[in-house]
Amino acid sequence: MNGTKTTTTTVEIMVRHPWPVRLWHWTNALAVTLSLVTGLLIFNIHPSLYWGEDGHAGMPSILSLSVSDPDPKRPRFELRVGSHHWDVTDWMGVIDNEGNDQYVLVAATPADFQFGGTRIWHFMSAWILVTAWLVYALYLVVGGRLARVLWPTREDRSLRNFAYELRQHVLLRRARGEAAKRYNLLQKISYLAVVLVLVPALILSGLTMSNSVTAVFPDLFSLFGGRQSARSIHFIAAALLLVFVAVHLVQVLVAGFFNSMRSMLTGRYAIEPEK
């Protein structure tokens, strides 16, 4: 009688995210969600972006959403970016029952919308984001996690490795074995871009739009080239952060939703063996 050979695969459990990382992640998730929603509601009041110090209706804009055809029977809405424009009727622009324009980027503006209250919520979420970023940045530097975990190594930066990682992402292949124990190059680049570029740009450009802050630090205007430039950079940085969140969620599904969520809640992450 022929013997039967059996193999047992042991799943390794590791602590992938220490508690400061998990705390910062969920604090950011709350603050960013609230900031984006309230920020878009505020942007809907005047959905145009300008460059320089001044910006108002009638001035050339770098981005705008407006009524291109005021025909009451079939009003048309136009999204314009530079010299390019697209018809976005019923997608980003609608007319309510009272004949008012409603510029929709995520959801229609609530009927009980209050500008003052929305600004308060926006500022509150922004200060939560600022505080969390300062504490986390200190933790990254002092704790050595920036150099130890996030900064790309010489091996990471090789052209061969970059091509390999890019192919893995395009084909939506999850990391296994030793590769799953560390961040890959594209993860490191995206996380560093968020922590070192996008969030600081959001914070500084947001402060530049505050009269009380710029009264004390007028050099912020020179840094961004004017109040309206700061507003445009604030919007662009927020849009890029939204793109990062969307890609991040897709990658969570590719890596395994339950495993990823457990690691961000408890720190415990299961390492799947190599095929």
ABEGO torsion letter per residue (X at the ends): XBBBBBBBBBBBBBBABBAAAAAAAAAAAAAAAAAAAAAAAAAAABBBBBBEABBBBGBBBABBBBBABABAABBBBBBBBEABBBBABGAABBBBAAGBBBBBAABBBBAABBAAAAAAAAAAAAAAAAAAAAAAAAAAAAAGAAAAAABBBAAAABAAAAAAAAAAAAAGBBBBEAAAABBBAAAAAAAAAAAAAAAAAAAAAAAAABAAAAAABAAAAAAAGEAAAAAAAAAAAAAAAAAAAAAAAAAAAAAEAAAAAAAAAAGBBBBBBBX
